[in-house]
Amino acid sequence: MNVYQAISAVQKDLSTQGISKDRKNMQGSGYAFRGIDDVYNALAPFLAKHGLCILPRVLNRESVERQSKAGGALFYITVEVEFDLVAEDGSKHTIKTFGEAMDSGDKATNKAMSAAYKYACMQSFCIPTEGDNDADAQTHQVAPKVEKPKGIELDHTKALMASAVSYENLKDIFKEAWVSCLKEQQIPLKAAYDEFKANWEII
């Protein structure tokens, strides 16, 4: 039996059984989902029966650290994975998919891998619906991404103040810099402004 015959045979057996969405997301809106364990348990007997194995290969992994609404760290992982479906005669078919997951600990990569495997199998074998380390089991509340202020180039701002053509021009330069400066830049910026302001007052 070649790989396509094996895939077809597994798909045929699964079509009479399906995998129902018996699990519920308890941290979000309570939607139903199929867990990775459900997929393993339903699929494993038919893979063994028809001599088909599934071998994963991670091509790429990306990690982004975000912040939860509670202020903790959330690790957002994306994996790009290839799966070789290999039959007993050595023939194979390769499929590629992506998995995404978030976790506040060290399980984000595991969850992303599980998601990639689950959806690769769901689509490859067209598993119907009859009625954890799975990414769908949890919903994380992510805080909006806030761009950190970059502040100002203090030396450049001082040079602009030194070249001011009038007292009004000096004030405008200072006001524009004040809006963009970091908190720790406020004292030296104000000191520079007062110094140049004193020069204009003398004039």
N, C-alpha and C positions, 0 to 999 in steps of 0.2 A: 504494500500500500504506500503510495507516494504521499508527499506532504499535503497536497490539495485534496486527495481522497480522505486523508485522516482528518483534515479540518472539516470537511463536509460531513464525515461520520460523527464527529463530536458535536457539530452544529445540529445534526438531526436528533441526537439523543437529548440535547439541551432544549430543543424546541418543544418537547413533550413535558419538560419539567419546569424550566424557567427559574428565575430567582426573584422571589417576591421582596418588596421593600418593607421588611418587617422591623427595621430599626428606626429610631427617631432621634433627631438632633435635639438634645436636651438643653443646649445653651443658646439656641437661636430661636427661630420661629416654629420649631417643632416639626420640621418637614421630615418625611419618610425617606429612607435611603437604603441601598444595599451595602452592607459592610464588606470589607476585603475578606473577612473570614467566610462570609456567605459565598463569595465567588470561589475561594479555595475549595470549600467543602463540596460545592456543586460540580466544580470543574475537574477536580483531581481524579475521581473514579473513571470519567470518560477519557481523560488523557491517557490514563494507564490502560484502559480497555483497548484503545485504538493506536497505542504505541506512539503517542505524540508528546514531545516535551517542549517546554518554553524556557528559553535561556535569555536572561536580561543582560544588557550592556549599556552602561551609562556613558553618554557622549559628552554631556556638559552639565554642570551644576552651578547655579547662581544663588547667592545668599544676600539678602537685604535685611538689615536690622531696623525694625520699626518700634514704635512705642504704643503700648496699650492705653486705653482711656484711664486705667488705674495708675499709669506711670511706669509700669514694668516694661521689660524688653520682650519684643516679639520677633522671632526669626522667620522671615518669609523666604521659602526655598522653592526654586524652580529647577526641575531636572528634565533633561532631554534624554530619552532612553530608546534604545532599539531592542526589540525582542525577536530572537530567532525561533521560529517554529520548526522543529526538526522531527522528521518521521523516521521510522525504523530502517528504511532503505537508505538513509543518509541525505535525502533531498530536504531542502529547507526553504522557507519563505521568511523574509525579514520585514517587520513592521516597525514604524517609529511613532512615538507619541511623547507627550509632555505630561508631567505631573507637578501640581502646585500644592503647597500646604504651609500652614503657619503653626508655630508652637512656641510656648514660652520657655521650654526647656531644651532637651537634646533630641527630641523626637521628630523634628520638622522634616529632616531628610527621609526618615523611615516612612512618614506619612505621604510624602511626595512620591516616593517609589511605589507605595501601595496604590496611590491614585493612578499613577501611570499604568501599572499592571492591570488594575481593575477595568479601566476604560479601554485599554488595548484589547482585553479579552471580551468585554461587552460588545465592542464593535466588530472584532474579528469573527466571533462566533454568533453574532446577532442574538444575544441571549434575551429572551422575552421576560416580561414582568407578569407574574401571577399576582399574584397578589404578589479598647480598640485602638487600634492604632490607625484607624482610617480617618482621612482628612475630613470626611463629611460628618463625623461624629461630634465635632466641636465647631463653634462659631466664635471667633475672636473679634472683640471690638477694638478697632484700630484708631488711634488718635490721628487727626489730620496732620499731614506732613508739613512741618513749618520750616521754611528756609531760614537758616541762621544769618543774622545781619553780618555784613562784611566790614562795616565800619568805613573809615576814611583813611587816606594817606596823609598822616599828620604833617610830614615835612612838605608835601606838595601844597597843602592848605596854608601852611605858614608862608610859603613862597608867594602864593596868591595874595595873601594879606599884605605882604611886604611890597607888592607891586600895585596895590590899590591906588586908584587915581583920585579918590575922594573919600571922605569919611562915610558917606552913604554907600559907596562901593564896598568899603571895608565891612560895614554892617551886613550888607547882602551876602558877602562871602561867608561871614561868620554864621548867619542864620541858615544858609544852605548846608554848611558843614555840620551844624549842631543837630539838624534833623537826621542826618545819616550816621553820625558818630556812635561808637560804642560807649557804654557807661564809663569804662575805664579811660576813655579818651576825653571825657568832658572837662576834667580839671586842667590838663595841659592845653586843651583847645581854648578854654576860657582865659588861661594865663597869657597865651599868645595874643589873644584878642585885646586884652587889657593893655598889654605892652604897646601894640600898634595903635590902639585908641589914644593912649597917652601922647604919642608922637603927634597925632592929628590935633589934639587939644592944645599942645604947645604951639603948633603952627597957627 
